[in-house]
Amino acid sequence: MQAMRDYALWLSGLSLAGLSRPLARNHAAEERATAAARSWLVVLDAGRSSWSFDAAAPVVRKALTREQWERAVQAVRAPLGRCLWRTLRSRQLVDSLAQGPKGPFAVIRFETHFERKPDAVETIIPALGGDGRWRVAGYFIA
């Protein structure tokens, strides 16, 4: 449970502290990060939180157990109902996140319409792994 609290505090800190040093625009990298985020969200929307854990960045899998992740996702997503649509609002590549691990990361925001929260903003933070793949390292809904 402590690991889950620590991870939640780190994620909360990211949303409050802002970004560290934006990287130069790289359309191809932004597209790949956004595609990874969208694919991950489709799985989450389908209720497959176990798979979303498997597909997440190592920082997530080190901070939480699968069961902790599934409980957290259920607690956050269930009250919102189904996702009806989402539209890309913004994306930015950064070299790190404030007081967090080194990246690169992409900070991607979607305007999202859920059944019971029609004005949500989802922030997905994929991290670029050593294998060249983008994997989700952070997820919040405001």
C-alpha positions as CSV (number, residue, x, y, z in Angstrom):
1,M,0.0,0.0,0.0
2,Q,2.9,2.4,0.7
3,A,4.2,1.9,-2.9
4,M,0.8,2.8,-4.2
5,R,0.7,6.0,-2.0
6,D,4.2,6.9,-3.1
7,Y,3.3,6.5,-6.8
8,A,0.1,8.5,-6.4
9,L,2.1,11.3,-4.7
10,W,4.6,11.3,-7.5
11,L,1.8,11.5,-10.1
12,S,0.1,14.3,-8.1
13,G,3.4,16.1,-7.9
14,L,3.8,15.9,-11.7
15,S,0.4,17.5,-12.3
16,L,1.2,20.3,-9.8
17,A,4.8,20.9,-10.4
18,G,4.7,21.2,-14.2
19,L,7.1,20.2,-16.8
20,S,10.9,20.3,-16.9
21,R,12.8,21.5,-20.0
22,P,10.7,20.9,-23.1
23,L,12.4,19.2,-26.0
24,A,12.5,20.5,-29.5
25,R,9.5,19.6,-31.6
26,N,9.7,16.2,-33.1
27,H,6.6,15.4,-35.0
28,A,7.5,11.7,-35.6
29,A,8.2,11.1,-31.9
30,E,5.1,12.9,-30.8
31,E,3.0,10.8,-33.2
32,R,4.5,7.6,-31.9
33,A,3.9,8.6,-28.3
34,T,0.4,9.7,-29.0
35,A,-0.3,6.4,-30.9
36,A,1.0,4.5,-27.8
37,A,-1.2,6.5,-25.5
38,R,-4.3,6.0,-27.7
39,S,-3.7,2.2,-27.9
40,W,-3.3,2.1,-24.1
41,L,-6.5,4.1,-23.6
42,V,-8.5,1.8,-25.9
43,V,-7.5,-1.2,-23.7
44,L,-8.3,0.8,-20.5
45,D,-11.7,1.8,-22.0
46,A,-12.4,-1.9,-22.7
47,G,-12.0,-2.6,-19.0
48,R,-8.7,-4.5,-19.4
49,S,-6.8,-2.9,-16.6
50,S,-4.7,-6.0,-16.1
51,W,-3.3,-5.6,-19.7
52,S,-2.9,-1.9,-19.2
53,F,-0.6,-2.7,-16.3
54,D,1.4,-5.2,-18.4
55,A,1.8,-2.5,-21.1
56,A,2.8,0.3,-18.7
57,A,6.3,1.7,-18.3
58,P,8.7,-0.1,-15.8
59,V,8.3,2.8,-13.4
60,V,4.6,1.9,-12.9
61,R,5.3,-1.9,-12.6
62,K,8.0,-1.2,-10.0
63,A,5.8,1.1,-7.9
64,L,2.6,-0.9,-7.9
65,T,1.5,-4.5,-8.0
66,R,-1.0,-5.6,-10.6
67,E,-3.7,-5.8,-7.9
68,Q,-2.9,-2.3,-6.7
69,W,-3.0,-1.0,-10.2
70,E,-6.4,-2.7,-11.0
71,R,-7.9,-1.3,-7.7
72,A,-6.7,2.2,-8.5
73,V,-8.0,2.1,-12.1
74,Q,-11.4,0.8,-10.9
75,A,-11.6,3.5,-8.3
76,V,-10.9,6.2,-10.8
77,R,-12.6,5.0,-13.9
78,A,-15.8,3.2,-12.7
79,P,-17.5,6.4,-11.4
80,L,-17.1,8.1,-14.8
81,G,-18.9,5.5,-16.9
82,R,-18.0,4.7,-20.5
83,C,-15.8,6.9,-22.5
84,L,-17.9,8.3,-25.3
85,W,-15.2,10.2,-27.2
86,R,-11.8,11.9,-26.7
87,T,-10.0,14.6,-28.7
88,L,-6.3,15.4,-28.6
89,R,-5.9,18.7,-26.8
90,S,-2.1,19.0,-26.6
91,R,1.2,17.1,-26.6
92,Q,4.7,18.0,-25.7
93,L,8.0,16.2,-25.4
94,V,10.0,16.9,-22.3
95,D,13.4,15.6,-21.1
96,S,12.2,14.9,-17.6
97,L,9.4,15.7,-15.2
98,A,9.7,17.9,-12.2
99,Q,11.4,15.9,-9.4
100,G,10.9,12.7,-11.3
101,P,13.0,10.3,-13.4
102,K,14.8,11.3,-16.5
103,G,12.9,10.9,-19.8
104,P,12.2,11.6,-22.5
105,F,8.5,11.7,-21.8
106,A,5.5,13.0,-23.8
107,V,2.8,14.8,-21.9
108,I,-0.4,14.2,-23.8
109,R,-3.7,15.7,-22.9
110,F,-7.1,14.7,-24.3
111,E,-10.5,16.4,-23.9
112,T,-12.6,13.4,-22.9
113,H,-16.4,12.9,-22.7
114,F,-17.4,10.2,-20.2
115,E,-21.0,9.2,-19.5
116,R,-20.9,10.8,-16.1
117,K,-18.1,13.4,-16.5
118,P,-18.6,15.1,-19.9
119,D,-15.8,17.7,-19.4
120,A,-12.8,15.6,-18.3
121,V,-9.2,16.1,-19.3
122,E,-7.1,13.0,-19.4
123,T,-3.3,13.4,-19.1
124,I,-1.2,10.5,-20.3
125,I,2.5,10.5,-19.9
126,P,4.3,7.9,-22.0
127,A,8.0,7.4,-21.4
128,L,10.5,6.4,-24.2
129,G,12.1,3.1,-23.2
130,G,15.6,1.9,-24.1
131,D,14.0,-0.4,-26.7
132,G,12.6,2.7,-28.6
133,R,9.0,2.0,-27.5
134,W,6.7,4.5,-25.7
135,R,4.9,3.1,-22.7
136,V,2.6,4.9,-20.3
137,A,4.3,6.0,-17.1
138,G,1.5,8.3,-15.8
139,Y,-2.2,8.7,-16.1
140,F,-4.6,11.2,-14.5
141,I,-8.1,12.5,-15.0
142,A,-9.2,16.1,-14.1
